[in-house]
Amino acid sequence: MLAATVTAHERRRPDLAVLRIRPHEPYPYRAGQFAAVWSPLLPQAWRHYSPASAPAPDG
């Protein structure tokens, strides 16, 4: 399990949001991958997300 911090959340439509996260350790990026994401506030509410792009140069 890899911990990360949400640094931005932008609601684009009622059914679409853009999350920007900063992992606490390196996260190898592979095109087409998915990541399971959850919050300690709602541990039973897992969601699967597909990264839209490779990490920024600063990680």
MOPAC internal coordinates of N, CA, C and O (Angstrom, degrees):
PM7 1SCF
backbone

  N    0.0000 0     0.00 0     0.00 0    0    0    0
  C    1.4428 1     0.00 0     0.00 0    1    0    0
  C    1.5298 1   107.64 1     0.00 0    2    1    0
  O    1.2310 1   120.69 1   -43.23 1    3    2    1
  N    1.2951 1   116.29 1   136.77 1    3    2    1
  C    1.4635 1   122.57 1  -178.84 1    5    3    2
  C    1.5296 1   109.06 1  -116.05 1    6    5    3
  O    1.2310 1   120.30 1   -53.43 1    7    6    5
  N    1.3033 1   117.03 1   126.57 1    7    6    5
  C    1.4654 1   121.12 1   178.79 1    9    7    6
  C    1.5215 1   109.55 1   -87.41 1   10    9    7
  O    1.2310 1   121.02 1   -31.88 1   11   10    9
  N    1.3236 1   115.65 1   148.12 1   11   10    9
  C    1.4647 1   121.81 1   179.24 1   13   11   10
  C    1.5240 1   108.59 1  -150.50 1   14   13   11
  O    1.2310 1   120.98 1   -17.05 1   15   14   13
  N    1.3173 1   115.73 1   162.95 1   15   14   13
  C    1.4534 1   122.73 1   177.66 1   17   15   14
  C    1.5170 1   109.03 1  -115.72 1   18   17   15
  O    1.2310 1   120.40 1   -47.97 1   19   18   17
  N    1.3327 1   116.83 1   132.03 1   19   18   17
  C    1.4648 1   120.47 1   174.53 1   21   19   18
  C    1.5208 1   107.49 1   -75.24 1   22   21   19
  O    1.2310 1   120.42 1   -57.48 1   23   22   21
  N    1.3330 1   116.80 1   122.52 1   23   22   21
  C    1.4640 1   121.17 1  -179.22 1   25   23   22
  C    1.5192 1   112.14 1  -103.55 1   26   25   23
  O    1.2310 1   120.24 1   164.19 1   27   26   25
  N    1.3413 1   117.15 1   -15.81 1   27   26   25
  C    1.4694 1   120.36 1   177.52 1   29   27   26
  C    1.5207 1   109.17 1  -159.01 1   30   29   27
  O    1.2310 1   120.98 1   -32.21 1   31   30   29
  N    1.3214 1   115.72 1   147.79 1   31   30   29
  C    1.4639 1   123.14 1   176.66 1   33   31   30
  C    1.5147 1   106.86 1  -140.29 1   34   33   31
  O    1.2310 1   120.66 1   -57.49 1   35   34   33
  N    1.3133 1   116.34 1   122.51 1   35   34   33
  C    1.4707 1   120.69 1  -178.75 1   37   35   34
  C    1.5226 1   109.07 1  -129.20 1   38   37   35
  O    1.2310 1   120.52 1   -61.34 1   39   38   37
  N    1.3209 1   116.60 1   118.66 1   39   38   37
  C    1.4671 1   122.05 1   177.90 1   41   39   38
  C    1.5283 1   107.46 1   -83.18 1   42   41   39
  O    1.2310 1   120.53 1   -62.78 1   43   42   41
  N    1.3333 1   116.60 1   117.22 1   43   42   41
  C    1.4656 1   121.22 1  -179.74 1   45   43   42
  C    1.5251 1   112.12 1   -94.75 1   46   45   43
  O    1.2310 1   120.61 1   145.57 1   47   46   45
  N    1.3276 1   116.43 1   -34.43 1   47   46   45
  C    1.4643 1   123.62 1   177.51 1   49   47   46
  C    1.5221 1   106.12 1  -150.16 1   50   49   47
  O    1.2310 1   119.94 1    -9.22 1   51   50   49
  N    1.3233 1   117.72 1   170.78 1   51   50   49
  C    1.4680 1   118.26 1   178.20 1   53   51   50
  C    1.5315 1   113.20 1   -58.05 1   54   53   51
  O    1.2310 1   120.23 1   152.17 1   55   54   53
  N    1.3341 1   117.17 1   -27.83 1   55   54   53
  C    1.4664 1   120.15 1  -177.82 1   57   55   54
  C    1.5292 1   113.34 1  -112.60 1   58   57   55
  O    1.2310 1   119.96 1  -164.05 1   59   58   57
  N    1.3440 1   117.69 1    15.95 1   59   58   57
  C    1.4620 1   120.44 1  -177.71 1   61   59   58
  C    1.5242 1   110.66 1  -144.04 1   62   61   59
  O    1.2310 1   121.04 1   -52.61 1   63   62   61
  N    1.3252 1   115.62 1   127.39 1   63   62   61
  C    1.4616 1   121.13 1   176.25 1   65   63   62
  C    1.5271 1   108.42 1  -133.30 1   66   65   63
  O    1.2310 1   121.22 1   -28.95 1   67   66   65
  N    1.3214 1   115.27 1   151.05 1   67   66   65
  C    1.4566 1   121.90 1   175.75 1   69   67   66
  C    1.5266 1   107.30 1  -109.34 1   70   69   67
  O    1.2310 1   120.75 1   -56.62 1   71   70   69
  N    1.3324 1   116.16 1   123.38 1   71   70   69
  C    1.4567 1   121.98 1   176.80 1   73   71   70
  C    1.5160 1   108.44 1  -107.96 1   74   73   71
  O    1.2310 1   120.53 1   -42.29 1   75   74   73
  N    1.3084 1   116.60 1   137.71 1   75   74   73
  C    1.4594 1   121.47 1   171.78 1   77   75   74
  C    1.5208 1   105.48 1  -114.84 1   78   77   75
  O    1.2310 1   120.91 1   -55.25 1   79   78   77
  N    1.3250 1   115.87 1   124.75 1   79   78   77
  C    1.4619 1   119.89 1  -177.78 1   81   79   78
  C    1.5163 1   110.61 1  -124.60 1   82   81   79
  O    1.2310 1   121.27 1   -24.66 1   83   82   81
  N    1.3326 1   115.17 1   155.34 1   83   82   81
  C    1.4661 1   121.66 1   174.92 1   85   83   82
  C    1.5326 1   106.54 1  -123.01 1   86   85   83
  O    1.2310 1   120.66 1   -71.85 1   87   86   85
  N    1.3491 1   116.35 1   108.15 1   87   86   85
  C    1.4632 1   119.43 1   177.86 1   89   87   86
  C    1.5258 1   111.01 1   -64.31 1   90   89   87
  O    1.2310 1   120.55 1   -30.69 1   91   90   89
  N    1.3155 1   116.56 1   149.31 1   91   90   89
  C    1.4608 1   121.40 1   179.60 1   93   91   90
  C    1.5239 1   111.81 1   -79.88 1   94   93   91
  O    1.2310 1   120.17 1   169.01 1   95   94   93
  N    1.3257 1   117.28 1   -10.99 1   95   94   93
  C    1.4588 1   122.78 1   175.34 1   97   95   94
  C    1.5321 1   107.60 1  -147.42 1   98   97   95
  O    1.2310 1   119.37 1   -14.39 1   99   98   97
  N    1.3201 1   118.81 1   165.61 1   99   98   97
  C    1.4660 1   120.13 1  -178.08 1  101   99   98
  C    1.5282 1   112.53 1   -55.22 1  102  101   99
  O    1.2310 1   121.16 1   -39.24 1  103  102  101
  N    1.3040 1   115.38 1   140.76 1  103  102  101
  C    1.4657 1   122.74 1   179.73 1  105  103  102
  C    1.5201 1   107.39 1  -127.01 1  106  105  103
  O    1.2310 1   119.66 1   -73.76 1  107  106  105
  N    1.3355 1   118.26 1   106.24 1  107  106  105
  C    1.4619 1   120.05 1  -177.18 1  109  107  106
  C    1.5304 1   110.79 1   -63.62 1  110  109  107
  O    1.2310 1   120.58 1   -52.90 1  111  110  109
  N    1.3088 1   116.50 1   127.10 1  111  110  109
  C    1.4605 1   122.19 1  -178.53 1  113  111  110
  C    1.5205 1   109.84 1   -94.14 1  114  113  111
  O    1.2310 1   120.91 1   -47.53 1  115  114  113
  N    1.3401 1   115.87 1   132.47 1  115  114  113
  C    1.4605 1   122.48 1   173.11 1  117  115  114
  C    1.5145 1   107.10 1  -133.02 1  118  117  115
  O    1.2310 1   120.40 1   -51.22 1  119  118  117
  N    1.3164 1   116.84 1   128.78 1  119  118  117
  C    1.4715 1   121.09 1   179.72 1  121  119  118
  C    1.5264 1   109.82 1   -55.37 1  122  121  119
  O    1.2310 1   120.50 1   -43.36 1  123  122  121
  N    1.3306 1   116.66 1   136.64 1  123  122  121
  C    1.4566 1   122.67 1   177.89 1  125  123  122
  C    1.5132 1   115.25 1    85.79 1  126  125  123
  O    1.2310 1   119.70 1   179.60 1  127  126  125
  N    1.3257 1   118.18 1    -0.40 1  127  126  125
  C    1.4583 1   119.96 1  -178.44 1  129  127  126
  C    1.5277 1   111.39 1   -76.93 1  130  129  127
  O    1.2310 1   121.38 1   -17.67 1  131  130  129
  N    1.3206 1   114.97 1   162.33 1  131  130  129
  C    1.4541 1   122.82 1   174.85 1  133  131  130
  C    1.5161 1   108.12 1  -124.41 1  134  133  131
  O    1.2310 1   120.82 1   -25.93 1  135  134  133
  N    1.3227 1   116.03 1   154.07 1  135  134  133
  C    1.4583 1   121.46 1   177.07 1  137  135  134
  C    1.5226 1   108.59 1  -131.12 1  138  137  135
  O    1.2310 1   120.44 1   -45.57 1  139  138  137
  N    1.3188 1   116.77 1   134.43 1  139  138  137
  C    1.4594 1   121.13 1   174.21 1  141  139  138
  C    1.5228 1   107.71 1   -82.27 1  142  141  139
  O    1.2310 1   120.84 1   -49.74 1  143  142  141
  N    1.3272 1   115.99 1   130.26 1  143  142  141
  C    1.4633 1   121.79 1  -176.07 1  145  143  142
  C    1.5217 1   108.93 1  -125.33 1  146  145  143
  O    1.2310 1   121.20 1   -42.17 1  147  146  145
  N    1.3386 1   115.31 1   137.83 1  147  146  145
  C    1.4645 1   120.42 1   175.87 1  149  147  146
  C    1.5144 1   109.29 1  -148.00 1  150  149  147
  O    1.2310 1   121.12 1   -15.37 1  151  150  149
  N    1.3003 1   115.47 1   164.63 1  151  150  149
  C    1.4559 1   122.52 1   179.73 1  153  151  150
  C    1.5218 1   109.22 1  -117.97 1  154  153  151
  O    1.2310 1   119.94 1   -37.76 1  155  154  153
  N    1.3332 1   117.72 1   142.24 1  155  154  153
  C    1.4637 1   119.30 1   175.37 1  157  155  154
  C    1.5350 1   112.07 1   -59.90 1  158  157  155
  O    1.2310 1   120.34 1   157.82 1  159  158  157
  N    1.3307 1   116.95 1   -22.18 1  159  158  157
  C    1.4657 1   120.11 1   179.05 1  161  159  158
  C    1.5220 1   111.71 1   -72.37 1  162  161  159
  O    1.2310 1   120.33 1   151.08 1  163  162  161
  N    1.3413 1   116.98 1   -28.92 1  163  162  161
  C    1.4651 1   122.35 1   179.14 1  165  163  162
  C    1.5311 1   108.93 1  -136.93 1  166  165  163
  O    1.2310 1   119.63 1  -110.02 1  167  166  165
  N    1.3185 1   118.30 1    69.98 1  167  166  165
  C    1.4643 1   120.10 1  -173.61 1  169  167  166
  C    1.5269 1   114.23 1   -62.06 1  170  169  167
  O    1.2310 1   119.69 1   159.11 1  171  170  169
  N    1.3209 1   118.19 1   -20.89 1  171  170  169
  C    1.4547 1   120.70 1   179.99 1  173  171  170
  C    1.5277 1   112.52 1   -85.65 1  174  173  171
  O    1.2310 1   119.58 1   175.27 1  175  174  173
  N    1.3161 1   118.41 1    -4.73 1  175  174  173
  C    1.4725 1   122.39 1  -175.33 1  177  175  174
  C    1.5274 1   111.23 1  -104.04 1  178  177  175
  O    1.2310 1   120.46 1  -107.83 1  179  178  177
  N    1.3204 1   116.73 1    72.17 1  179  178  177
  C    1.4637 1   122.19 1   177.23 1  181  179  178
  C    1.5230 1   109.66 1   -75.50 1  182  181  179
  O    1.2310 1   120.38 1   -36.31 1  183  182  181
  N    1.3107 1   116.87 1   143.69 1  183  182  181
  C    1.4633 1   122.95 1   173.15 1  185  183  182
  C    1.5199 1   107.53 1  -134.75 1  186  185  183
  O    1.2310 1   120.15 1   -34.06 1  187  186  185
  N    1.3088 1   117.32 1   145.94 1  187  186  185
  C    1.4525 1   121.58 1   177.29 1  189  187  186
  C    1.5191 1   108.93 1  -104.91 1  190  189  187
  O    1.2310 1   121.11 1   -49.46 1  191  190  189
  N    1.3255 1   115.49 1   130.54 1  191  190  189
  C    1.4520 1   122.20 1  -178.14 1  193  191  190
  C    1.5190 1   109.68 1  -124.56 1  194  193  191
  O    1.2310 1   121.23 1   -29.26 1  195  194  193
  N    1.3097 1   115.25 1   150.74 1  195  194  193
  C    1.4598 1   121.80 1   174.91 1  197  195  194
  C    1.5202 1   108.02 1  -110.43 1  198  197  195
  O    1.2310 1   119.57 1   -58.42 1  199  198  197
  N    1.3420 1   118.42 1   121.58 1  199  198  197
  C    1.4599 1   119.31 1   177.82 1  201  199  198
  C    1.5252 1   110.21 1   -59.72 1  202  201  199
  O    1.2310 1   120.71 1   -45.66 1  203  202  201
  N    1.3191 1   116.24 1   134.34 1  203  202  201
  C    1.4639 1   121.24 1  -177.46 1  205  203  202
  C    1.5199 1   111.93 1   -79.32 1  206  205  203
  O    1.2310 1   120.28 1   154.69 1  207  206  205
  N    1.3270 1   117.07 1   -25.31 1  207  206  205
  C    1.4580 1   119.83 1  -177.63 1  209  207  206
  C    1.5344 1   109.39 1  -157.24 1  210  209  207
  O    1.2310 1   121.55 1   -10.74 1  211  210  209
  N    1.3224 1   114.63 1   169.26 1  211  210  209
  C    1.4527 1   120.31 1   177.71 1  213  211  210
  C    1.5290 1   109.25 1   -67.63 1  214  213  211
  O    1.2310 1   120.09 1   -19.69 1  215  214  213
  N    1.3307 1   117.44 1   160.31 1  215  214  213
  C    1.4581 1   120.19 1   179.46 1  217  215  214
  C    1.5267 1   112.11 1   -59.84 1  218  217  215
  O    1.2310 1   121.39 1   -27.04 1  219  218  217
  N    1.3160 1   114.95 1   152.96 1  219  218  217
  C    1.4684 1   121.43 1   175.47 1  221  219  218
  C    1.5355 1   108.70 1   -65.12 1  222  221  219
  O    1.2310 1   119.73 1   -20.23 1  223  222  221
  N    1.3285 1   118.12 1   159.77 1  223  222  221
  C    1.4699 1   120.47 1  -179.34 1  225  223  222
  C    1.5245 1   114.17 1   -54.93 1  226  225  223
  O    1.2310 1   120.02 1   151.38 1  227  226  225
  N    1.3279 1   117.56 1   -28.62 1  227  226  225
  C    1.4684 1   119.92 1  -179.87 1  229  227  226
  C    1.5221 1   112.64 1   -86.79 1  230  229  227
  O    1.2310 1   120.92 1  -172.72 1  231  230  229
  N    1.3303 1   115.85 1     7.28 1  231  230  229
  C    1.4663 1   120.33 1   177.04 1  233  231  230
  C    1.4911 1   113.36 1    99.56 1  234  233  231
  O    1.2310 1   120.10 1   180.00 1  235  234  233

